[in-house]
Amino acid sequence: MAEILIAGYYGFHNAGDEAMLAGLRRAIRELRPDVTFTAISGTASQTRRLHGIGAVSRSDIRGIWEAIGRADLVMFGGGSLLQDVTSSRSLIYYLGLATMARLRRKPVMFCAQGIGPVTRPLGRALVPLIVNRAALITARDAEAAETFRRLGVTRPPVTVTADAALVLGPADPAAGEALLRGAGVDVSRPVIGVSVRPWKPGREPLEPRLAAALDRLAGETGAQVVFIPMQQVKDVEASRAVVACMRAPAVVLNGPYTYEDLRAVIARCDLLIGMRYHSLVFAAMSGVPLVGISYDPKNDAFLRQIGHEAVGNVGGLDPAAVAAAGRRALAEADQVRADLLRQMDRLVPLARLNAELAVGLLPDR
């Protein structure tokens, strides 16, 4: 019996983070069925219910200290945990957990990380000081590995893998169709899924420009536009802001959808136009043609991994370019699907490598 304590942005209704936790759990248990998990979570009861594992509140420092003591490995499970773009608090929190593990003489693994930006002097000093003491580091793409290097992380060597959620594989489009029907979506028409998130305004507001692109696509293809919030409640509000600028009717999914529900909905879409990183990951996993909008370098990095480029960024989106990319993806859907699934054949083994390396840090049975 071995136990892993896993830390991440879990329990915050973010489908991407929950999918990464599920992917890691699945891949590790396929190799070591005896492993038990405890997650550090923003809502411990939700994590227990959704994943069927132990959970401790991220504010329960005493409980975390005790969980570290029981663990054979402390893992930071995917995502951009080490960043200070919003504030330094998140960065200091996760580095603090790594320090606690070090004090309890537990091995630490930073797993499938997408790091940065780390711009503040305190963060740039703390990252190499603490992360260089980890037992193992994997990065979800080459760009993240290079960011580790630029920040002074030189040991252990960073292994480039892939996003942990990719282990989950294609979702069930029939389940997605049932969910769409339940939300009042006309699935007899092509379905264009859209994922947006709140973001600081650029030089030109995103909402009217994306709305213009969607209106054009809906008019030309007869498609139904469906907004797929990857994080409740934030993305619902961001979606409604775009819908308010549209002429074409659109549906905003709003309800207690799980990460598996949203994977299935995206699998049923004919096209996904995505700003959220994991909306693009979910589409690629199921071979759904996609158009990526960049708000962070991680989007560009993933799109490059699958042979795509962002159609634009939140600071200056060209509606005509978005519509043209969408038309092209729909027209070439069979080829795009085949290309994406070929990329998954390459990336999924890299995603599984995260689990193989983690298991190597655990004690023998």
C-alpha positions as CSV (number, residue, x, y, z in Angstrom):
1,M,0.0,0.0,0.0
2,A,1.3,3.5,-0.9
3,E,-0.3,6.9,-0.6
4,I,0.1,10.0,-2.7
5,L,-0.9,13.5,-1.5
6,I,-1.7,15.5,-4.6
7,A,-2.0,19.3,-4.7
8,G,-3.6,21.4,-7.4
9,Y,-6.4,23.8,-8.2
10,Y,-9.0,21.2,-7.3
11,G,-12.5,21.8,-5.8
12,F,-13.1,25.1,-7.7
13,H,-15.5,23.8,-10.3
14,N,-12.7,24.0,-13.0
15,A,-13.2,21.1,-15.5
16,G,-9.7,21.2,-16.7
17,D,-8.1,20.8,-13.3
18,E,-10.5,18.0,-12.3
19,A,-9.7,16.2,-15.6
20,M,-6.0,16.4,-14.8
21,L,-6.6,14.9,-11.3
22,A,-8.7,12.1,-12.9
23,G,-6.1,11.4,-15.5
24,L,-3.3,11.1,-13.0
25,R,-5.3,9.0,-10.7
26,R,-6.3,6.6,-13.5
27,A,-2.9,6.3,-15.0
28,I,-1.2,5.7,-11.6
29,R,-3.7,3.1,-10.5
30,E,-3.3,1.2,-13.8
31,L,0.3,0.7,-12.8
32,R,-0.1,0.5,-9.0
33,P,-3.7,-0.5,-8.0
34,D,-2.7,-0.4,-4.3
35,V,-2.1,3.4,-4.4
36,T,-4.5,5.6,-2.4
37,F,-4.9,9.3,-3.0
38,T,-5.6,12.3,-0.9
39,A,-6.1,15.6,-2.7
40,I,-5.7,19.1,-1.3
41,S,-8.9,20.8,-2.4
42,G,-10.8,24.1,-2.3
43,T,-13.9,22.1,-1.6
44,A,-12.9,18.8,0.0
45,S,-16.4,17.3,0.0
46,Q,-16.8,17.9,-3.7
47,T,-13.5,16.3,-4.4
48,R,-14.4,13.2,-2.4
49,R,-17.7,12.9,-4.2
50,L,-16.4,13.5,-7.7
51,H,-13.2,11.4,-7.6
52,G,-13.9,8.9,-4.8
53,I,-10.6,9.7,-3.0
54,G,-9.6,11.3,0.3
55,A,-9.4,15.1,0.4
56,V,-8.3,17.8,2.9
57,S,-9.2,21.5,2.7
58,R,-6.5,23.7,1.3
59,S,-7.0,26.1,4.3
60,D,-6.6,23.2,6.8
61,I,-2.8,23.6,7.4
62,R,-2.8,21.2,10.3
63,G,-4.7,18.6,8.2
64,I,-2.3,19.1,5.3
65,W,0.7,18.6,7.7
66,E,-0.7,15.4,8.9
67,A,-1.5,14.2,5.3
68,I,2.0,14.9,4.3
69,G,3.2,12.8,7.2
70,R,1.1,9.8,5.9
71,A,2.1,10.3,2.3
72,D,4.8,8.4,0.4
73,L,4.9,11.1,-2.3
74,V,3.7,14.7,-2.4
75,M,2.7,15.5,-6.0
76,F,1.8,18.9,-7.6
77,G,-0.6,17.5,-10.2
78,G,-0.6,19.5,-13.4
79,G,-1.6,23.0,-14.4
80,S,0.1,26.4,-14.1
81,L,0.5,26.3,-10.3
82,L,3.7,28.2,-10.1
83,Q,2.8,31.7,-11.4
84,D,2.4,35.2,-9.9
85,V,0.5,36.8,-12.7
86,T,-2.6,37.4,-10.5
87,S,-0.8,37.7,-7.2
88,S,2.1,36.2,-5.3
89,R,-0.2,34.3,-2.9
90,S,-0.8,31.3,-5.1
91,L,2.9,30.8,-5.8
92,I,3.8,31.2,-2.2
93,Y,1.1,28.7,-1.2
94,Y,2.3,25.9,-3.4
95,L,6.0,26.5,-2.7
96,G,5.0,26.5,1.0
97,L,3.5,23.1,0.6
98,A,6.7,21.9,-1.1
99,T,8.6,23.2,1.9
100,M,6.4,21.4,4.3
101,A,7.0,18.2,2.4
102,R,10.7,18.8,2.5
103,L,10.6,19.4,6.3
104,R,8.8,16.0,6.7
105,R,11.4,14.4,4.4
106,K,8.9,13.4,1.7
107,P,9.8,13.2,-2.0
108,V,8.2,16.0,-4.1
109,M,7.2,15.7,-7.7
110,F,6.1,18.7,-9.8
111,C,4.0,16.8,-12.4
112,A,3.0,17.9,-15.9
113,Q,3.5,21.5,-15.0
114,G,2.9,24.6,-17.1
115,I,4.9,27.2,-15.2
116,G,4.7,31.0,-15.2
117,P,4.6,33.8,-15.7
118,V,6.8,34.4,-12.6
119,T,7.7,38.1,-12.8
120,R,8.1,39.4,-9.2
121,P,11.5,39.4,-7.5
122,L,10.3,37.3,-4.6
123,G,8.9,34.6,-6.8
124,R,11.9,34.5,-9.1
125,A,14.1,34.0,-6.0
126,L,11.9,31.4,-4.3
127,V,11.2,29.1,-7.3
128,P,14.8,27.9,-7.9
129,L,15.5,27.8,-4.1
130,I,12.6,25.4,-3.5
131,V,11.9,23.6,-6.8
132,N,15.5,22.6,-7.2
133,R,15.0,20.4,-4.1
134,A,12.3,18.3,-5.8
135,A,12.8,14.6,-6.5
136,L,11.3,14.9,-10.0
137,I,9.9,17.5,-12.4
138,T,7.9,17.0,-15.6
139,A,6.7,19.8,-17.8
140,R,3.6,19.5,-20.1
141,D,5.4,21.0,-23.0
142,A,8.8,22.2,-24.2
143,E,8.0,25.8,-23.5
144,A,7.3,25.1,-19.9
145,A,10.6,23.1,-19.6
146,E,12.4,26.1,-21.0
147,T,10.7,28.4,-18.5
148,F,11.9,26.3,-15.6
149,R,15.4,26.6,-17.0
150,R,15.2,30.4,-17.3
151,L,14.0,30.6,-13.7
152,G,17.1,28.7,-12.6
153,V,15.7,25.3,-12.0
154,T,18.5,23.0,-13.0
155,R,18.0,19.9,-10.9
156,P,16.5,17.4,-11.3
157,P,16.5,17.7,-15.1
158,V,13.0,18.6,-16.3
159,T,11.3,15.8,-18.4
160,V,9.0,17.0,-21.1
161,T,5.7,15.0,-21.0
162,A,2.2,16.1,-21.9
163,D,-1.0,17.3,-20.1
164,A,-2.2,14.8,-17.6
165,A,-5.8,15.0,-18.8
166,L,-4.9,13.4,-22.1
167,V,-4.8,10.0,-20.4
168,L,-8.6,10.1,-20.3
169,G,-8.9,9.6,-24.1
170,P,-11.9,10.3,-26.3
171,A,-15.2,11.1,-24.6
172,D,-18.7,9.7,-25.5
173,P,-20.4,12.0,-28.1
174,A,-23.8,10.2,-27.5
175,A,-23.7,11.3,-23.8
176,G,-22.8,14.8,-25.0
177,E,-25.8,14.8,-27.4
178,A,-28.2,13.8,-24.5
179,L,-26.8,16.7,-22.4
180,L,-27.2,19.2,-25.3
181,R,-30.8,18.0,-26.0
182,G,-31.5,18.5,-22.3
183,A,-30.3,22.1,-22.5
184,G,-32.6,22.8,-25.5
185,V,-29.9,22.6,-28.2
186,D,-31.1,21.7,-31.7
187,V,-28.6,18.9,-32.5
188,S,-30.1,18.4,-36.0
189,R,-27.9,21.4,-37.0
190,P,-24.1,21.7,-36.8
191,V,-23.1,22.5,-33.2
192,I,-20.3,25.1,-32.7
193,G,-19.1,25.0,-29.1
194,V,-17.5,28.1,-27.7
195,S,-15.3,28.4,-24.5
196,V,-14.4,31.8,-23.1
197,R,-13.2,32.9,-19.7
198,P,-13.0,36.3,-18.0
199,W,-9.9,38.2,-19.0
200,K,-8.7,41.8,-18.6
201,P,-9.7,43.9,-21.6
202,G,-7.1,44.4,-24.4
203,R,-6.7,47.3,-26.7
204,E,-10.0,46.2,-28.3
205,P,-12.9,44.5,-26.4
206,L,-13.0,40.8,-27.1
207,E,-16.8,40.3,-26.8
208,P,-18.1,42.2,-29.8
209,R,-15.4,40.9,-32.1
210,L,-15.9,37.3,-31.1
211,A,-19.7,37.8,-31.4
212,A,-19.3,39.1,-34.9
213,A,-17.3,36.0,-35.9
214,L,-19.9,33.7,-34.4
215,D,-22.7,35.5,-36.1
216,R,-21.0,35.2,-39.4
217,L,-20.3,31.5,-38.9
218,A,-23.8,30.7,-37.7
219,G,-25.3,32.6,-40.7
220,E,-23.1,30.8,-43.2
221,T,-23.4,27.3,-41.8
222,G,-26.8,27.3,-40.1
223,A,-25.0,26.1,-36.9
224,Q,-26.3,26.3,-33.4
225,V,-23.8,28.2,-31.1
226,V,-23.4,26.7,-27.6
227,F,-21.2,28.3,-24.9
228,I,-19.5,25.7,-22.7
229,P,-18.4,27.2,-19.4
230,M,-15.3,25.3,-18.2
231,Q,-15.4,26.9,-14.8
232,Q,-18.6,27.8,-13.1
233,V,-19.7,30.5,-12.4
234,K,-17.0,32.7,-13.9
235,D,-17.3,31.4,-17.5
236,V,-21.1,31.6,-17.5
237,E,-20.8,35.4,-17.0
238,A,-18.1,35.7,-19.6
239,S,-20.2,33.7,-22.1
240,R,-23.3,35.8,-21.5
241,A,-21.2,38.9,-22.2
242,V,-20.5,37.6,-25.7
243,V,-24.1,36.5,-26.3
244,A,-25.3,40.0,-25.4
245,C,-23.3,41.2,-28.5
246,M,-24.6,38.5,-30.9
247,R,-27.5,38.7,-33.3
248,A,-27.7,34.9,-33.8
249,P,-29.4,32.9,-31.0
250,A,-27.0,31.0,-28.7
251,V,-27.3,28.7,-25.7
252,V,-25.1,29.0,-22.6
253,L,-24.8,25.8,-20.6
254,N,-25.4,26.6,-17.0
255,G,-25.7,23.9,-14.4
256,P,-23.8,21.4,-12.3
257,Y,-21.9,19.8,-15.2
258,T,-18.9,17.6,-14.3
259,Y,-15.7,17.5,-16.2
260,E,-16.9,14.3,-17.8
261,D,-20.1,16.0,-18.9
262,L,-18.2,18.8,-20.5
263,R,-15.8,16.4,-22.2
264,A,-18.8,14.6,-23.7
265,V,-20.5,17.8,-24.8
266,I,-17.3,18.9,-26.6
267,A,-16.9,15.5,-28.2
268,R,-20.4,16.0,-29.7
269,C,-19.5,19.4,-31.2
270,D,-18.8,19.8,-34.9
271,L,-16.4,22.6,-34.1
272,L,-14.9,24.0,-30.9
273,I,-13.7,27.7,-30.7
274,G,-11.8,27.8,-27.5
275,M,-10.1,30.3,-25.2
276,R,-9.9,28.0,-22.2
277,Y,-6.8,25.8,-22.4
278,H,-8.6,22.6,-21.5
279,S,-11.4,23.2,-23.9
280,L,-8.8,22.8,-26.6
281,V,-7.4,19.7,-24.9
282,F,-10.8,18.2,-24.6
283,A,-11.5,18.8,-28.3
284,A,-8.2,17.4,-29.4
285,M,-8.7,14.3,-27.2
286,S,-11.9,13.5,-29.1
287,G,-10.7,14.6,-32.6
288,V,-13.1,17.6,-32.7
289,P,-12.0,20.3,-35.2
290,L,-10.9,23.4,-33.2
291,V,-10.0,27.0,-33.5
292,G,-7.8,28.3,-30.6
293,I,-7.8,31.8,-29.2
294,S,-4.7,32.7,-27.2
295,Y,-4.8,34.5,-23.8
296,D,-1.7,32.9,-22.4
297,P,1.4,31.3,-23.8
298,K,0.1,27.9,-22.6
299,N,-2.6,28.0,-25.3
300,D,0.0,28.6,-28.0
301,A,2.2,25.8,-26.7
302,F,-0.6,23.2,-26.7
303,L,-1.7,24.3,-30.2
304,R,1.8,23.9,-31.5
305,Q,1.9,20.4,-29.9
306,I,-1.0,19.4,-32.1
307,G,0.1,21.1,-35.2
308,H,-2.1,24.2,-35.0
309,E,-1.7,27.9,-34.4
310,A,-3.9,30.3,-32.5
311,V,-6.2,32.3,-34.8
312,G,-5.6,35.4,-32.7
313,N,-5.4,36.6,-29.1
314,V,-7.7,38.4,-26.7
315,G,-5.9,41.7,-27.3
316,G,-6.9,42.0,-30.9
317,L,-9.2,39.4,-32.5
318,D,-10.1,39.7,-36.2
319,P,-13.7,38.4,-36.7
320,A,-13.1,37.6,-40.3
321,A,-10.0,35.5,-39.5
322,V,-11.9,33.6,-36.8
323,A,-14.8,32.9,-39.1
324,A,-12.5,31.8,-41.9
325,A,-10.7,29.4,-39.6
326,G,-14.0,28.0,-38.5
327,R,-15.2,27.5,-42.0
328,R,-12.0,25.8,-43.0
329,A,-12.0,23.4,-40.0
330,L,-15.6,22.4,-40.7
331,A,-15.0,21.9,-44.4
332,E,-11.9,19.8,-43.7
333,A,-13.4,18.0,-40.7
334,D,-12.5,14.5,-41.6
335,Q,-8.9,15.3,-42.3
336,V,-8.6,17.5,-39.2
337,R,-10.1,14.7,-37.0
338,A,-7.7,12.2,-38.4
339,D,-4.7,14.5,-37.8
340,L,-5.8,15.2,-34.2
341,L,-6.1,11.6,-33.4
342,R,-2.7,10.9,-34.8
343,Q,-1.3,13.6,-32.5
344,M,-3.1,11.9,-29.6
345,D,-1.3,8.7,-30.5
346,R,1.9,10.6,-29.9
347,L,0.9,12.6,-26.9
348,V,-1.0,10.1,-24.8
349,P,2.1,8.0,-24.1
350,L,3.9,11.1,-22.9
351,A,0.9,11.9,-20.6
352,R,1.2,8.4,-19.2
353,L,4.9,8.9,-18.6
354,N,3.9,11.2,-15.8
355,A,2.4,8.3,-14.0
356,E,5.3,5.9,-14.7
357,L,7.8,8.4,-13.3
358,A,5.6,9.0,-10.2
359,V,5.3,5.3,-9.5
360,G,9.1,5.0,-9.6
361,L,9.2,7.3,-6.6
362,L,6.9,5.1,-4.5
363,P,8.1,2.4,-2.1
364,D,8.0,-1.2,-3.3
365,R,4.8,-3.1,-2.5
